[in-house]
Amino acid sequence: EDKVVQSPLSLVVHEGDTVTLNCSYEVTNFRSLLWYKQEKKAPTFLFMLTSSGIEKKSGRLSSILDKKELFSILNITATQTGDSAIYLCAVMGWGKFQFGAGTQVVVTP
Amino acid sequence: GAGVSQSPRYKVAKRGQDVALRCDPISGHVSLFWYQQALGQGPEFLTYFQNEAQLDKSGLPSDRFFAERPEGSVSTLKIQRTQQEDSAVYLCASSLGQVNQPQHFGDGTRLSIL
């Protein structure tokens, strides 16, 4: 059975800290892995990863995929209170996206 | 439109009533997805359309759930004889091409069954 597991489930950090979020997967016919940020409403797209070892960056956020070990990490450096959200990982396998349960990040001032 | 639009934002219904949730995807987006998100969980796939064709409905939890997209744009998710366990946020997402592209989500409909 396909599964996507995110860790940790939640964490609390101080502004300025760096956080690393993990997404492990077992999916038939892997095609891509996506990261989303969900605040109170719609998940918003962050990154799409299809190849191992190629880091994607957007400002203070970056992500990388390891297709051999079947995981991805999302890094947030110099965190700000606006980074507080649930971060979702979704993996595209055979025909549809499967989401993990998410990691809730709380950044305190 | 500029983004995916869902209505209503909130829906309260009594157990046993039928409800209809609407999704208006981004103009020109071929693919449309429905998800169910329970509190503290990630979105769970319900069904997928490519234009007007429903290509995958394997995530619909029972035959009380029905989705359609008759003209390949607006979609409606209908739940018949609602039960308390149907209470959740229902998210709609669309993407430009076929399945393996980033999905753009609406704000969801929060359904509460009393």
Boltz contact constraints between the chains, C-beta under 6 A:
constraints:
  - contact:
      token1: [A, 31]
      token2: [B, 100]
      max_distance: 6.0
  - contact:
      token1: [A, 32]
      token2: [B, 100]
      max_distance: 6.0
  - contact:
      token1: [A, 41]
      token2: [B, 107]
      max_distance: 6.0
  - contact:
      token1: [A, 42]
      token2: [B, 105]
      max_distance: 6.0
  - contact:
      token1: [A, 42]
      token2: [B, 106]
      max_distance: 6.0
  - contact:
      token1: [A, 42]
      token2: [B, 107]
      max_distance: 6.0
  - contact:
      token1: [A, 43]
      token2: [B, 105]
      max_distance: 6.0
  - contact:
      token1: [A, 45]
      token2: [B, 102]
      max_distance: 6.0
  - contact:
      token1: [A, 48]
      token2: [B, 102]
      max_distance: 6.0
  - contact:
      token1: [A, 88]
      token2: [B, 42]
      max_distance: 6.0
  - contact:
      token1: [A, 92]
      token2: [B, 100]
      max_distance: 6.0
  - contact:
      token1: [A, 95]
      token2: [B, 56]
      max_distance: 6.0
  - contact:
      token1: [A, 96]
      token2: [B, 45]
      max_distance: 6.0
  - contact:
      token1: [A, 96]
      token2: [B, 48]
      max_distance: 6.0
  - contact:
      token1: [A, 96]
      token2: [B, 56]
      max_distance: 6.0
  - contact:
      token1: [A, 99]
      token2: [B, 42]
      max_distance: 6.0
  - contact:
      token1: [A, 99]
      token2: [B, 43]
      max_distance: 6.0
  - contact:
      token1: [A, 100]
      token2: [B, 42]
      max_distance: 6.0
  - contact:
      token1: [A, 101]
      token2: [B, 41]
      max_distance: 6.0
  - contact:
      token1: [A, 101]
      token2: [B, 42]
      max_distance: 6.0
  - contact:
      token1: [A, 102]
      token2: [B, 42]
      max_distance: 6.0
